[in-house]
Amino acid sequence: MPQTVLEAKNLKKVYNFNTANAFEALHDINFKVEEGDFVAIMGPSGSGKSTFINNISTIDLPTSGYVYINGKEVRSMSSNEIGRFRYQNLGFIFQDFNLLDTHTMYENIAMPLSLAHVDREEIRRRITKLAEQMDISQLLEKFPNECSGGQRQRAAICRALVNNPRIIIADEPTGNLDSTNSSELMKILQRLNHENGVTIVMVTHDPLITSYSSRLLYIKDGNIETVLEKGDMTQDEYFQKIVEINSAESREILQK
């Protein structure tokens, strides 16, 4: 049986709590991710998808309810424990890469391990291996502003993977890439998922990007409105179903 690596129970997020301007962004969300899943999260602007991914990834904490990562309840931990736990279990890929321009690509990738005081030789070994897999070995001594967007995102993937996390959290990872680099990035993530068993939770607005996943969660008004499993569908069939879900939402908005 696949192991549950991430679970939300009755997850609720309220902004401006106990004020006249209180706004409930998430309403009693229940959700599980099993080891080896590739979950895409979609929804219209303001639907709560960014709030959702922040709350299940320890970037933010829920107002009420529970988030379990590898069976550990996040809200029960101190801030120091959360920081250590995040390093040990999660890898992050962001739309804007979040690389430091004053550091080389090697130094950027090494940062999570350096902060954890990992041995230098072990850092070198891990980065060499990942850089070869991502085809950026020749770029490690360059600075981010000397590299293309696609190359910087590959470095960001290496940084996300360097601590051998259980789960990759990807927030609009193709948002700053052209179509060619977006497709290449998604093939890399899909390969990591299929061949290495890396669990991925990804936010995106793009049905084509979503079609690389194995499950879609469609969020609307702070609720999970639709769950779509790829199952035995081809990628094209899955893509068409994703488009139908998005089109139905667009028609509903136009009819209001």
N, C-alpha and C positions, 0 to 999 in steps of 0.2 A: 504494500500500500504506500502511495506517495505521502511524504511527510508535509504537514502544514507548516510553512515557514513564516507566514504573516497572516494575522487575523484581526479584524475589527469587529467589536461587539457593541451594538447600540451607540455608535460613535456620533457625537453631537458637538458642533462648534458654534458658539455664539460670540459675536463681536459686540463690544460695548456692553458687556454683561452688567445687569442690574442698573441700567440707565434707560432713559426714555427713548434712546436711539438704538436699543438692542436689536441686533439682526442675527437670525439663526441661519447660518450658511450651510450647515449639514444637519440632516434630520435622521437620527437613529439608524445610521448606516451599519449594515452587517455584510461581511465580505471575507473571503478566504483566498489565499494564494498558496498553492502547493509547490513543492520543490520541482523545478523544471518548467513551471508555467511561463508563458509570455503573454502578459495582460496589457491591453491598450485601454486607455481611459479617454473617452471623447465626451463632448457636450458643448452647447452653445456658450458664448461669452457670458460670464456671470453665473454659470450653472453650479459652480462649486468644485470643479475638477482640480484646480490648483490648491484650493484649501484642503481637499481630500488627500492629495498626494503629499502635501506638507505634513498633514496630521498622521499619516501612516508611516512616515519616514523619519520621525523625530525632529524635523525642522521646526514644527510647531506642536503644541500639545492640545488635545481635545478639551472642551469644556466639561464633558461628561462622557461616560462610556469607556471602553478599553481597547488598547492596541497591544497585541502580542506579537513579538518577533522572536522566532525560535523558542516560543513558550514563555518568554519573559515579558511581563507587563510593563510598558514603557513609563506610565505615570507613577509607578512605584519607585523609580530610580531617581537619584540626585542628578544634578546637571553634570557633575564629573563622571558619574556612572554612564549617563547617556552618551557623553562624548566618547568614552572608551568603547561602549557598546556599538556606537555608530561606526567607529573605525573597524571593529572586529566583524561586523555583519553586513554593512551597507557600502555600496559604491554609487557615486552620483555622476550623472552626465547632464550638463546644462546646455541650453540653447546658445548662450554666449561664451561657451567654452570654459570661462573662469580660469584662464591661464594667466600667470604673472609675466608681464612683458620684460621685467628686469631679470628674469631667470631663464636659463636655457630650457629646452624641451625636456632634457634629462632631469634637470632639477625640479621642474614642475611635476613630472611623473613620480619622482622620488619623494615628494613632500610628505605624503601620508606616512611613509615608512620612516623618514627622517624624524618626524614629530614623535613617532613611537619608539625612537632610539633603536631601530633595527640595525644590525651589523652592516657595515658598508659593502662588504663582499656579497652579502645576501641581497642587498638592494641592487647591486650591479647585475647579479645573476637574474633576478626577476625582471628588471627593466630590459636587459638584453633579449630575453626570451619573448617578452610581450612586444617589443619593438620589431622583432623579426616577424611575429604573427601579424602585426598591423602594417608592415612594410614601411616603417619610418626609421629604420636603423641609421640611415644616412643623414637624418635630421636632428639627432639627439643633441648635438652641440650648437644648433641654431637657436635663435630666439623666436618666440611665437610670431612677432611681426615680420619675420623673414619667411614665414610659411603660409601656405594657402589655407582657406577655411576648412577644407576637407582634411588637410594634414593636421591642423590644430585639433579638429574633432577626434581624429585617430589618437592623438596624444592624450586627449581628455578621456578616451575609452581606456587607454593604458593606465592612466592614473586611477580610474574607477576600479580597475581589475587588479591593481598591484598588491592589494592587501588580501586577495582571495576571498572576496565578500560572498555571502550567501545570496544576496539580492542586489540587482542593479536597479536604481531609480533613475529614470530618464525623463526629463522635463523638456518637451518640444526639442528633441536632440537634433532635428533636421531644420529647425527654424531659420538658421543663418546659412544654409547650404543651398546650392543650386540643385537642379533635378538629378544630374549625373552623380554628384557627391552624396545626395540624399539616398539614392538607390544603392550606392556602394556601401554606405554606412549601415543601411537596414539589412543588407546581405551579411555584413559582418556580425551584427547583433543576432540575426537569425542563426548564423553558423555557431556562434557562442552558445546559443540556447540549445540547438539541436545536438551539437557534437560535444560540448563541454558541460551541458546540463545547467548553465547559468540561468537563474530565475530573473525575469525582467518585468518591471512594472513601468509603463511608459505613458505619459500624457502627450496627446497630439490632436490637432484639429483636422488632419489630412486623412481621408479614407484610404488613399493608396498606401500611406505609411502604416496605417492600422492593419492593412491586409497582410503584413508580415507577421502579425501576432497570431496567437492561438485562441485568444478570447477577447471579446470587446465588452467593456462596461460603459454604457451610455448614461451619463449623469445629467439630470435636468432639475433645476430648482432645489438643489441640495439632496436629491434622492437618486438612487440607482433605478432608472426607469426601464432599461433594457439590458439583458445579458445575451450575447451572441457567441456561441461556441463554433469554432471553425470545423472541428470534427473531421469528417472525411471529405469535406469540400475542397476543391482546388482553390488556389489563391485567387483566380479570376472569379469563381463563384462566390467566394467569401467577400471579395471586394464589392460585387454587385449587391449583396445583402447589406453591407455597410453603407453603401450609397443610398439604398432604399430607406434605411433608418434615418439618415441625415436628411433625405428629401422629404420624408414625412414630417420631420420637425420643421423644416423650412416652410412647407405648405401650411402647417398649423399656425405659424407666426404670421404668414401673409393673410390668413383668413380672419385674424383677430381685428 
